[in-house]
Amino acid sequence: MRLDKPIGTLLLLWPTLWALWLASAGHPSWSNLLVFGLGTLLMRSAGCIMNDLADRSLDRHVKRTCQRPLTTGEVGVKEALLLAGGVSLMAFILVLTRNQLTLLLSLPALFLAASYPLTKRFFPMPQAYLGIAFGFGIPMAFAAETGQVPGLAWLLLCANILWTIAYDTEYAMVDRDDDIRLGIHSSALLFGTWEVRAIMICYALALLLLFLVGVEARLEWPFKGGLAVATLITLYHYRLIKTRSREQCFKAFLHNNWFGAAIFAGIFLNDLLLGAG
């Protein structure tokens, strides 16, 4: 479940919080905060188990993953399947407490989470698929708060997809040599020697779409301040990844937590200081 490595949960949580705050004009219900907070943790945990089940024969050949419990035999396949099923059931019970539209949206969300681990075997850019999976909490949050999914939610989802491609390509750069040897697809391999430029283009497009989200939601200077901080963070990431060092690329990946936090801080402070847009 990788509870000792919370970065995945945080990268899944930030876009969901963006959506809850935007959908509710800064006043999300406590029940939605609880359901989506716990749901994020549970679904990320389920996704990790499904990923390790799918990759158990590959992980032993990758330095970064060779000690994962399914690969070493510390945990059996049956145990992992039971745990994944139990965690997913708990998440489904949570979503049953929301409205019908949120419940319906949870079905493609579950499919995306379950099928993502398989995409790296045939899809040239699994990072884009991950972006959809990691961002599906956005339309679900709007549905839970408002009973509908407006265009603003899909715009925010597109921004999240681009951000995910950026940070998960940084992550893929860490495993580039192993992926080539094992025949695994990734955006780092697809972009080739253009991968650093591609990452920065994805960051720039994500920031542009987030700016348009702010315009549509009538967010003012606090949100623009959050965007400015996020932009500085991407420039710091460029300094880290331009050397293509495994350690620096992984450091940049982990640091994306602060990108998500900066955007959320902008939305939160806008509503706190100026009220609803």
N, C-alpha and C positions, 0 to 999 in steps of 0.2 A: 504493500500500500504506500510505501515511501513516505510515511508520516514524519520521518526524520529529515526529509528533504522538501520543505514547504514551498519551494519556488514554483512548482507546477500548480499548486493550489492558488497561490497568489496571482499568477498570470491568468488563471481562470476566473479568479474572484474580481479583479479590478474592473474588467469590462462589464461584469454583471452589476457591480456597484454604480458604474457610470450610468447604466441604463435605469436602475432603480431610482436614482436621484433625478435624472432627466424626466422620467415618466411621471414622477410624483411631484414635480416642481420643488424638490428639496425636502419632501416630507413623506418618505416611504413608510409603509405600515411596519410596525414591529414584527408582526407575524411574517410578512414577506422577507424582512431582513433575516429572521431566524431560519425560515424554510430555504431561502436561497444560499445563506451562509453554510448551513449544514449540507444542503444538496450539492454545493460546489465541492466541499471536502469529500463527500461520499462518492460522487461521480469521478472525481480525479483519482480517488483510490481505486475504484472499479476499473478505470481506464488503464492505470498502471498494471493491475493484475492481468487484464486482457492482453496488454502489450507484452508482458513477460511470458504469458502462455504462448503467444504467437511466435515469439523470438527465442524461445528457450534453447532451440538447437543452434541458433546463431550467436547468442550472447557469450557463449564460452570461447568464441574466437575473437572477441573484442576486449581489449584491455580494460576499458572503462566499465564493462558490464559482466565480466567473467565471474564475479563473485555474487551475482544475484541469486537468491535462494532457490529458484526453480532450476537454474542452470547447474548449480552445485548439487542438487538433489536434496537440499535441506528441507524443502517443501515439495510435496507431491502434486501431480496434476489434479487429482481428485480434490485434494484440500484447496487448491487454488480456485478451482471451478466453484466449489461450495462457497468460498469466501466472496468471489466475484458476484455470485448469485445473491448471496445474503446482503452485501453492500448495495447492490442495485435495487433489491427489493425494498430496503430501507429508504432509498432515495425516492422510489415510486410511491411509497406510502406517504412521504412528505408532500409530493406533488398532488396526491389525491385530495389534499386539503385546499387546493387552489381551484380556480374556476375552470370551466370546460375547455376554453381555448388554451390555457396553460397546459392542461392535461394532454390535449391533442398535440401540442408542440413538443411535449416531452418524448413522444414516440420517435420522431426523426432525430431528436437529440441523443436518444439511447442508441439508435442505429449508427449514427456518426461516431459515437464513442467506441462502439464495439467493432466497427469496420475499419477504423483508422489504422490499427496496427498492420493490416493486410496491404494497405495502399503502397507502402514502400517497396513492395515486390513487383509492382507493375506500373505505378503512376509516376511520371517523371518529377513531379513536384508535390510530394505528400505534405509538405509544409502548408500549402494552400488548403488542403483538405482539413488539416489540423486547425487552421484558422477558422474554418466554418464550425468545426466541432467545438472549439474553445469559445467561439462567439455566440453559440446558440442560446446561451443564457440571456442574451440581449433581447431578442423578441419575446422570450418567455417572461422576462421581467416586465416588459411593457404590457404584455397580456395580463399578467397578474395584477398590475397596478391600475390599468385603464380598461381592460377588457377588449383591447384591440392592438394591432401592431401597425403603427403609422410609418410613413416613409422615413421619418427620422431614425427609427429603429434599424431599418435596413442600411441606411447611410452609415450609422455607427457600426453595424456589423461589417460593412466593407472596409472601414477604417481598421477594425480589429484584424481582419484577414491580412491586410498589408503589414500591420505591425507584427503579426505572428510569423509571416514569411520572413521578415527581417530578423527577429530574434531566434527563430528556429533554424535559420540558415547559419547564424553564428554558432549555434549548437552543433549543426551538421558539419561545420568546418573542423570540429574537434575529432569527428569520426571519419573524415574523408578517406584516409588510406584504408581503413578497415572496410568501409562501404564498397570501395572499388574492388577489393579482394573478394568480398562476399557477394558482389553483384546486387547490392542494395541501392535503390534510387534515393536521391536527395536533391534539394535545390542547390546545394553547394557543388554538386557534380554537374547539374544541369547548367548552371551559370559559368562553370569553368573558371577561367582567369578573370572573369568579370564579376566574381561573387561579391567583392567588397563594394563595387559600384552599384551592383544590384541591391544590396542591402540598404545602402544609403538612399537609393531611389525609392525603395519601399517605405523607408522611414519618412521621406519627404512627402510622398503621396498620402501616407497615413495622417501626417500632420495637416496636410491640406484638407483632407476629408473631415478631420476633427475640427478644423477652423470653420468649415461649412456647417458642421453640426452646431457649433456655437452661434453662427449667424441664424440658422433656422430656429434654434431654441432661444434666441435673443439673450445670449449670455454676454456679459460685459467684461470690464478690465480684469477682474480676478481670474476668469477663465483664460483670458489672453495671457495673463501672467503665468498660469500653469502650462500653457502651450509653449511659452518662451523657455521655461525651465526644461520642459521635455525636449525642446530643440537643442538646448545646450547638452543635455544628456546624450542625444544621438551623436553630437560632435565628439563627445568623450569616447563613445563607442567606436567611432571611426579611428581615433588614436589607438585604441586597443587592437582592433581587428586588421589594421592595415599591414601589420607585420605577419599576419596569418599564423601566429604562434598558437598552438593548442591551448595553452594556459590562458593567454590573453583573450582568445575567442570565448572560452568558457566563462571567464570573468565578465566579459561584455554581456553574454547571455544572462547570467545571474543578475546583473545590474539593471536589467529591464524591469525588475520590480519597481524601481524608482521612476521609470517612465510612466507606468500605470498609475503609481501613486501621485505623480505630478498632475496628471490629467484629472484624477479624482479630486485632488485638493482644489484645483481651479473650479470645478463644478460645485463642490461643497462650499467653498468660500464665496462664490458668486451668490448662492442662495442664502448663505448666512449673513452676508454683509449688505446685499442689495435686494433680497427677496426674489420671488419668482420672476423669470424673464418675461 
